[in-house]
Amino acid sequence: MLRQADFNFIVVQLAVLGFLLWWYFAPIKKWALVRYRIARAAYLKVHSRKRQLEEKQEQQHVEDSEEKQAVESAEYVAGQSARQRGKKSKATKLQELSAARLLDAVISSDSDASSEPEEDCHKCQQDPVQEVQNRGATGSLLSRSAEVTIMHELRPGKADQSVLKAITSISMDLFQCDVWELISKKNRLKVSACLRWTGSDWKAVGLALYRVQHMLQVVYVGVEPEYRRQHVGRALVKALKELGRKDLNCTGVVAVVNKHDFPEAVTFFRAIGFKKEELKGDPNKVGLRMEIRRQGKRKSEGSGASQGTCFPLENFLCD
């Protein structure tokens, strides 16, 4: 049995505890509400970030799937168009440019070099009277025809027979030699041509010989007389420049010309944008160069029109 004194002590303690709870109930409630609001705000913030991240990942997944579908459709269309073109070997690496693209390529240089005379044949001279008549012709071949194509790295066994015959014909007309007799693994000459589709066969209107070492050397550029002064020569050289730009080891385009025998060829290359450089050891020949990629200091010291071994067409004809 509890004694009266113990019972009274317990009652007093309970009364004091109840009084304290009643006295501090409001501050405790306020503190608890503040902590609850802080915890809820943090939870909502984390939940919002997580939701945004999930939406972003879902959107990225949708974009990736759409891009993949677009690439697959483009590859399918390209495959269908490749099958329709028929006998075009991948080894020939033919680059076909539409007439509009060729015209855009040559118009940009025409505006800068309109005051300088131009010549589309590397080895053929033209009478000044005939030059004036050609200037007053109906305009550029590239602007009048949509059946003009530039093809690169042509060789027997890898190109269509009609294309090879057309190139043989123009080479006999320009320098009285079959161009395929000049091509060999030793000299590493390559052939590019500007061809026009006549409706039943190919006709070569321009021819370019080149080879690639550290630089792309333009060995020869020639155009049929009836198609001169129609930007064919310019388009051939610009197409070769684009070939050199795709080769990471190629730093520029060069040409070696006999300045006394072919002064019009020097003028032609200068009008396109080539810079003139004198060659050491041969005062009769001049080097012309156009940079397509910047070089470091060490490379630039040994670079120039004479880098590697550059020969004019006469050397290959003699061989």
C-alpha positions in Angstrom: 0.0 0.0 0.0 1.2 3.5 -0.9 1.5 5.8 1.9 -0.3 9.1 1.8 3.0 11.1 1.4 4.1 9.0 -1.6 0.7 9.4 -3.3 0.8 13.2 -2.7 4.3 13.4 -4.3 3.2 11.5 -7.4 0.1 13.7 -7.8 2.3 16.9 -7.5 4.7 15.6 -10.1 1.9 14.8 -12.6 0.4 18.2 -12.0 3.8 19.9 -12.7 4.3 17.8 -15.8 0.8 18.7 -17.1 1.4 22.4 -16.5 4.7 22.2 -18.4 3.1 20.5 -21.3 0.3 23.1 -21.4 2.8 25.9 -21.2 5.2 24.7 -24.0 2.5 23.2 -26.3 2.4 26.2 -28.7 6.2 26.5 -29.3 6.5 22.8 -29.7 3.7 22.7 -32.2 5.2 25.6 -34.1 8.6 24.0 -34.3 7.1 20.7 -35.4 5.1 22.4 -38.2 8.3 24.3 -39.4 10.3 21.0 -39.6 7.4 19.3 -41.5 7.2 22.1 -44.1 11.0 22.0 -44.6 11.0 18.3 -45.1 8.0 18.4 -47.5 9.7 21.2 -49.6 12.9 19.1 -49.9 10.9 16.0 -50.9 8.9 18.0 -53.6 12.1 19.5 -55.0 13.8 16.1 -55.3 10.7 14.6 -56.8 10.5 17.4 -59.4 14.1 17.0 -60.4 13.7 13.3 -60.8 10.6 13.8 -62.9 12.4 16.3 -65.1 15.3 13.9 -65.6 12.9 11.1 -66.6 11.1 13.4 -69.1 14.5 14.5 -70.6 15.6 11.0 -71.0 12.3 10.0 -72.6 12.6 13.0 -75.0 16.2 12.1 -75.9 15.1 8.5 -76.6 12.3 9.7 -78.9 14.8 12.0 -80.8 17.3 9.2 -81.1 14.6 6.9 -82.5 13.5 9.5 -85.0 17.0 10.2 -86.1 17.7 6.5 -86.5 14.6 6.2 -88.7 15.6 9.2 -90.8 19.1 7.7 -91.3 17.6 4.3 -92.3 15.2 5.9 -94.7 18.0 8.0 -96.3 20.2 4.9 -96.6 17.3 3.1 -98.2 16.7 5.9 -100.7 20.4 6.1 -101.5 20.5 2.3 -102.1 17.5 2.5 -104.4 19.1 5.4 -106.4 22.4 3.5 -106.5 20.7 0.5 -108.0 18.9 2.6 -110.6 22.1 4.2 -111.8 23.3 0.7 -112.9 26.9 -0.1 -113.8 28.9 2.4 -111.6 31.8 0.6 -109.9 32.7 1.8 -106.4 36.4 1.5 -107.3 36.2 4.4 -109.8 35.1 6.8 -107.0 33.2 8.9 -109.6 32.2 12.3 -108.3 29.2 13.7 -110.2 28.3 17.4 -109.9 25.1 18.9 -111.3 25.2 21.8 -113.7 23.9 24.2 -111.0 26.6 23.2 -108.5 29.4 23.5 -111.2 28.1 26.9 -112.1 28.1 28.1 -108.5 31.7 26.8 -108.2 33.0 28.9 -111.0 30.9 32.0 -110.6 32.6 32.8 -107.3 36.0 33.1 -109.0 34.7 34.8 -112.1 33.6 37.9 -110.0 37.2 38.3 -108.6 39.1 37.6 -111.8 36.7 39.2 -114.4 39.4 41.8 -115.3 42.0 39.2 -116.1 42.0 37.2 -119.3 41.4 33.5 -118.9 42.2 30.4 -120.9 40.6 26.9 -120.5 43.3 25.0 -122.4 46.7 24.3 -120.8 48.5 23.6 -124.1 46.5 25.4 -126.8 46.7 29.0 -127.8 43.7 31.0 -129.2 43.5 33.9 -131.6 42.4 37.2 -129.9 39.6 37.7 -132.5 38.2 34.3 -131.8 38.5 35.0 -128.1 36.2 38.1 -128.4 33.7 36.1 -130.4 33.7 33.4 -127.8 33.0 36.0 -125.1 29.9 37.1 -126.9 28.6 33.5 -127.2 25.4 32.3 -125.6 27.0 31.8 -122.2 28.5 29.0 -120.0 28.1 25.4 -121.1 27.4 24.6 -117.4 24.6 27.1 -117.3 22.9 25.8 -120.5 23.1 22.0 -119.9 22.0 19.8 -117.1 23.7 16.8 -118.6 27.3 17.8 -117.6 29.2 15.6 -115.2 32.8 15.6 -113.8 34.2 12.1 -113.1 37.5 11.4 -111.2 40.0 8.5 -111.1 38.9 7.0 -114.4 40.8 4.0 -115.8 40.2 1.0 -118.1 38.4 -1.8 -116.4 36.8 0.5 -113.8 34.7 2.9 -116.0 32.1 2.5 -118.7 33.4 1.7 -122.2 31.7 4.7 -123.7 33.4 7.0 -121.2 36.8 5.5 -122.0 36.3 6.0 -125.7 35.2 9.6 -125.2 38.4 10.3 -123.1 40.6 8.6 -125.8 39.0 10.8 -128.4 39.6 14.1 -126.6 43.2 13.1 -125.7 44.0 12.5 -129.4 42.5 15.8 -130.3 44.3 17.8 -127.6 47.8 16.3 -127.5 47.8 13.6 -130.3 48.3 10.7 -127.9 46.1 8.1 -126.2 45.9 9.1 -122.6 45.7 5.5 -121.4 49.2 4.9 -122.8 50.5 7.5 -120.3 48.9 6.1 -117.2 51.1 3.7 -115.2 51.7 2.7 -111.6 55.1 4.3 -111.8 54.1 7.9 -112.7 50.8 7.5 -110.6 48.9 9.7 -113.1 45.1 9.9 -112.7 42.4 11.1 -115.1 39.5 13.4 -114.5 37.1 14.4 -117.2 34.1 16.7 -117.8 31.6 14.8 -119.9 28.4 15.7 -121.5 25.5 13.2 -122.2 24.4 13.6 -125.8 21.3 11.4 -125.3 22.9 8.2 -126.5 26.5 8.4 -125.6 29.1 10.4 -123.6 31.1 13.2 -125.1 34.3 14.5 -123.3 34.5 18.3 -123.4 37.4 18.7 -120.9 40.3 16.6 -119.6 42.6 16.9 -116.6 45.6 14.8 -115.6 46.9 14.9 -112.1 48.7 13.0 -109.4 48.8 13.2 -105.6 51.9 13.1 -103.5 52.3 15.5 -100.6 50.4 17.9 -102.9 48.0 17.5 -105.8 49.9 18.3 -109.0 47.8 19.4 -112.0 49.8 18.0 -114.9 47.4 18.9 -117.7 44.1 20.7 -118.2 42.6 20.8 -121.7 39.2 21.7 -123.2 37.8 21.0 -126.6 38.0 24.1 -128.8 34.2 24.4 -129.3 33.6 24.4 -125.5 36.3 26.8 -124.5 35.4 30.1 -122.7 32.5 28.3 -121.0 34.0 27.7 -117.6 34.8 24.0 -118.2 38.5 24.4 -117.3 37.7 26.3 -114.2 35.3 23.6 -113.1 37.8 20.9 -113.6 40.5 22.7 -111.5 38.0 23.4 -108.8 36.9 19.8 -108.7 40.5 18.7 -108.3 40.9 21.2 -105.5 38.0 19.6 -103.7 39.6 16.2 -104.2 42.8 17.5 -102.6 40.8 19.0 -99.7 39.4 15.5 -98.9 42.9 14.0 -98.7 44.2 14.8 -95.2 47.9 14.5 -96.3 47.4 16.9 -99.2 48.3 20.5 -98.3 47.8 22.3 -101.6 47.4 22.2 -105.4 50.4 22.9 -107.7 51.1 23.2 -111.4 54.4 23.5 -113.4 54.2 25.5 -116.6 56.7 26.7 -119.2 56.1 30.4 -119.0 57.6 31.2 -122.4 55.7 28.5 -124.4 52.4 28.8 -122.6 52.0 32.2 -121.0 48.2 31.9 -121.3 48.3 28.9 -119.0 50.0 31.0 -116.3 47.3 33.6 -116.7 44.6 31.0 -116.5 45.9 29.6 -113.2 46.5 33.0 -111.8 42.9 34.0 -112.6 41.6 31.0 -110.6 43.6 31.9 -107.5 47.0 30.2 -107.9 50.1 32.1 -106.7 53.2 32.3 -108.8 56.5 30.8 -107.5 59.8 30.7 -109.4 61.4 27.3 -109.6 65.0 26.8 -108.7 67.3 25.4 -111.5 65.0 26.0 -114.5 64.3 29.7 -115.3 61.9 28.7 -118.2 59.4 27.0 -115.9 57.2 28.6 -113.3 55.4 27.0 -110.4 51.8 27.9 -109.5 50.4 27.0 -106.1 47.1 27.2 -104.2 47.0 26.2 -100.5 44.0 24.3 -99.3 45.2 23.5 -95.8 47.4 25.4 -93.3 50.7 23.8 -92.5 53.0 24.0 -89.5 56.3 25.9 -89.6 58.5 22.9 -90.2 56.3 21.7 -93.1 56.0 25.2 -94.6 59.8 25.6 -94.8 60.1 22.6 -97.2 56.8 23.2 -99.0 56.3 25.0 -102.3 55.7 24.2 -105.9 58.8 22.2 -106.0 57.9 19.9 -103.0 58.2 16.3 -104.1 58.8 15.8 -107.9 56.6 17.9 -110.3 56.8 17.4 -114.0 55.0 19.0 -116.9 53.1 16.9 -119.5 56.1 16.8 -121.9 58.1 14.6 -119.5 55.4 11.9 -119.5 55.0 12.2 -123.3 58.7 11.6 -123.8 58.7 8.6 -121.5 
